[in-house]
């Protein structure tokens, strides 16, 4: 997918992307109305970071990328259920980093692809994002978003990971 040529007439938006599959539909959906900067940041990825980054570059060649070590960010929360306190901390880290990157790039608003997953709670992500200046809550699951993103990912032959990246989800 390519950036639109009339980007100067559109407002800028930083789209935090957790992986190529989750980003496929949001990019297609948003690029009509926004001058998009796609920001790939998912520090909890274990083992297949290069494959996920390659998929992002196939989808959006100008992707901006950062990678930190997740380290002990969620230490002590390993046994929390999906959508629990561990996810709160992880979302706070990733959305906080996206807000920081948006400010660095002079972009007023940002959102995230995390909301496209049926395993993630839009309300949880929106609640955490609301604490950050410039966050636009967008539920990409709506209007068959998850089906659309998987269709696009298949058509483009994007790398398909077996887990969200969180080491706790690999067991």
NORDAZI-V197031 format. One record per residue. PSI is psi in radians with two decimals (* if undefined). OMEGA is omega in degrees with one decimal (none if undefined). BURIAL is # if it has 16 or more other C-alpha atoms within 10 Angstrom, else .. Layout:
BEGIN
psi=PSI omega=OMEGA burial=BURIAL
psi=PSI omega=OMEGA burial=BURIAL
END
This chain:
BEGIN
psi=2.42 omega=-176.3 burial=.
psi=2.71 omega=174.6 burial=.
psi=2.57 omega=179.2 burial=#
psi=2.50 omega=-176.6 burial=.
psi=-0.42 omega=-177.7 burial=.
psi=0.64 omega=-176.4 burial=.
psi=-0.49 omega=-177.6 burial=.
psi=-0.43 omega=-177.7 burial=.
psi=-0.07 omega=-176.5 burial=.
psi=2.63 omega=173.3 burial=.
psi=2.64 omega=-179.5 burial=.
psi=2.56 omega=178.3 burial=#
psi=2.30 omega=171.8 burial=#
psi=2.18 omega=177.8 burial=#
psi=1.91 omega=174.7 burial=#
psi=2.21 omega=-179.0 burial=#
psi=2.29 omega=179.7 burial=#
psi=-0.44 omega=176.4 burial=#
psi=2.90 omega=-178.3 burial=#
psi=-0.73 omega=-179.0 burial=#
psi=-0.87 omega=-178.5 burial=#
psi=-0.44 omega=-177.1 burial=#
psi=-0.31 omega=-171.8 burial=#
psi=-0.96 omega=-179.1 burial=#
psi=-0.80 omega=178.8 burial=#
psi=-0.69 omega=178.4 burial=#
psi=-0.85 omega=-179.9 burial=#
psi=-0.76 omega=-178.0 burial=#
psi=-0.76 omega=-172.8 burial=.
psi=-0.52 omega=-170.8 burial=.
psi=-0.23 omega=177.6 burial=#
psi=-0.55 omega=-175.2 burial=.
psi=-0.16 omega=-174.3 burial=.
psi=2.61 omega=166.4 burial=#
psi=1.77 omega=-171.0 burial=#
psi=2.42 omega=161.9 burial=#
psi=2.12 omega=-179.6 burial=#
psi=2.23 omega=-175.6 burial=#
psi=1.89 omega=180.0 burial=#
psi=1.93 omega=179.0 burial=#
psi=1.97 omega=-179.0 burial=#
psi=1.37 omega=-172.6 burial=#
psi=-0.19 omega=-178.1 burial=#
psi=0.07 omega=179.6 burial=#
psi=2.36 omega=177.7 burial=#
psi=2.08 omega=169.0 burial=.
psi=-0.57 omega=-174.3 burial=.
psi=0.58 omega=-178.4 burial=.
psi=-0.80 omega=-176.9 burial=#
psi=-0.72 omega=179.1 burial=.
psi=-0.69 omega=179.4 burial=#
psi=-0.70 omega=177.9 burial=#
psi=-0.72 omega=176.3 burial=#
psi=-0.73 omega=178.1 burial=#
psi=-0.71 omega=178.2 burial=#
psi=-0.74 omega=-179.6 burial=#
psi=-0.55 omega=176.0 burial=#
psi=-0.65 omega=-178.7 burial=#
psi=-0.72 omega=-174.5 burial=#
psi=1.57 omega=-171.5 burial=#
psi=-0.53 omega=-177.6 burial=.
psi=0.41 omega=-177.5 burial=.
psi=2.43 omega=173.5 burial=#
psi=2.35 omega=-172.2 burial=#
psi=2.43 omega=171.6 burial=#
psi=2.62 omega=175.7 burial=.
psi=2.16 omega=174.4 burial=.
psi=2.90 omega=172.0 burial=.
psi=2.22 omega=179.8 burial=.
psi=-0.53 omega=175.3 burial=#
psi=-2.32 omega=-176.4 burial=.
psi=0.49 omega=-177.3 burial=.
psi=-0.68 omega=-178.5 burial=.
psi=0.42 omega=179.9 burial=#
psi=2.38 omega=-179.9 burial=.
psi=-0.14 omega=-178.8 burial=.
psi=0.24 omega=-175.6 burial=.
psi=-0.53 omega=-177.1 burial=.
psi=0.12 omega=176.4 burial=.
psi=2.54 omega=176.7 burial=.
psi=2.82 omega=172.2 burial=.
psi=2.40 omega=-177.2 burial=.
psi=0.22 omega=-179.7 burial=.
psi=-2.77 omega=-176.4 burial=.
psi=-0.53 omega=177.6 burial=.
psi=-0.76 omega=178.6 burial=#
psi=-0.69 omega=176.0 burial=#
psi=-0.87 omega=-178.6 burial=#
psi=-0.74 omega=-179.5 burial=.
psi=-0.78 omega=178.9 burial=#
psi=-0.70 omega=179.1 burial=#
psi=-0.73 omega=178.1 burial=#
psi=-0.90 omega=-174.8 burial=#
psi=-0.74 omega=178.6 burial=#
psi=-0.62 omega=176.3 burial=#
psi=-0.72 omega=177.9 burial=#
psi=-0.66 omega=177.3 burial=#
psi=-0.72 omega=177.5 burial=#
psi=-0.74 omega=178.2 burial=#
psi=-0.78 omega=-179.8 burial=#
psi=-0.70 omega=177.5 burial=#
psi=-0.80 omega=178.6 burial=#
psi=-0.77 omega=179.2 burial=#
psi=-0.65 omega=-177.0 burial=.
psi=0.03 omega=179.1 burial=.
psi=0.52 omega=-179.8 burial=.
psi=2.17 omega=-174.3 burial=#
psi=-0.71 omega=-172.1 burial=#
psi=2.66 omega=176.0 burial=#
psi=2.79 omega=174.7 burial=#
psi=-3.06 omega=-175.2 burial=#
psi=2.61 omega=176.2 burial=#
psi=-0.15 omega=-177.4 burial=#
psi=-0.56 omega=-174.2 burial=#
psi=-0.14 omega=-179.4 burial=#
psi=-0.40 omega=-176.7 burial=#
psi=2.33 omega=174.9 burial=#
psi=-0.20 omega=179.4 burial=.
psi=-0.14 omega=-178.6 burial=.
psi=2.52 omega=-179.1 burial=.
psi=2.08 omega=175.9 burial=#
psi=-0.75 omega=-178.2 burial=#
psi=-0.70 omega=179.8 burial=.
psi=-0.83 omega=179.7 burial=.
psi=-0.77 omega=-179.2 burial=#
psi=-0.68 omega=179.2 burial=#
psi=-0.76 omega=-179.7 burial=.
psi=-0.76 omega=179.2 burial=#
psi=-0.58 omega=-179.0 burial=#
psi=-0.33 omega=178.6 burial=.
psi=-0.06 omega=-174.1 burial=.
psi=2.32 omega=-179.1 burial=#
psi=2.28 omega=175.1 burial=.
psi=-0.04 omega=-178.4 burial=#
psi=2.26 omega=174.8 burial=#
psi=1.98 omega=179.8 burial=#
psi=2.06 omega=178.8 burial=#
psi=2.12 omega=179.8 burial=#
psi=1.66 omega=-175.8 burial=#
psi=-0.10 omega=174.5 burial=#
psi=-0.46 omega=-176.4 burial=#
psi=2.70 omega=176.7 burial=.
psi=0.79 omega=177.3 burial=.
psi=0.53 omega=-178.8 burial=.
psi=-0.76 omega=-178.5 burial=#
psi=-0.72 omega=176.2 burial=#
psi=-0.75 omega=179.8 burial=.
psi=-0.77 omega=-177.1 burial=#
psi=-0.65 omega=177.8 burial=#
psi=-0.65 omega=176.8 burial=#
psi=-0.83 omega=179.9 burial=.
psi=-0.77 omega=-179.4 burial=#
psi=-0.73 omega=177.5 burial=#
psi=-0.80 omega=-178.9 burial=.
psi=-0.64 omega=-178.8 burial=.
psi=-0.11 omega=-179.1 burial=.
psi=0.65 omega=-179.5 burial=.
psi=2.58 omega=175.4 burial=#
psi=2.32 omega=-178.6 burial=#
psi=1.90 omega=179.7 burial=.
psi=2.84 omega=-177.7 burial=.
psi=-0.04 omega=-179.6 burial=.
psi=2.92 omega=-176.1 burial=.
psi=-0.31 omega=-178.2 burial=#
psi=-0.55 omega=180.0 burial=#
psi=2.20 omega=-179.4 burial=#
psi=-0.53 omega=180.0 burial=.
psi=-0.40 omega=-179.3 burial=#
psi=-0.05 omega=-177.5 burial=.
psi=-0.24 omega=-177.4 burial=.
psi=* omega=none burial=.
END
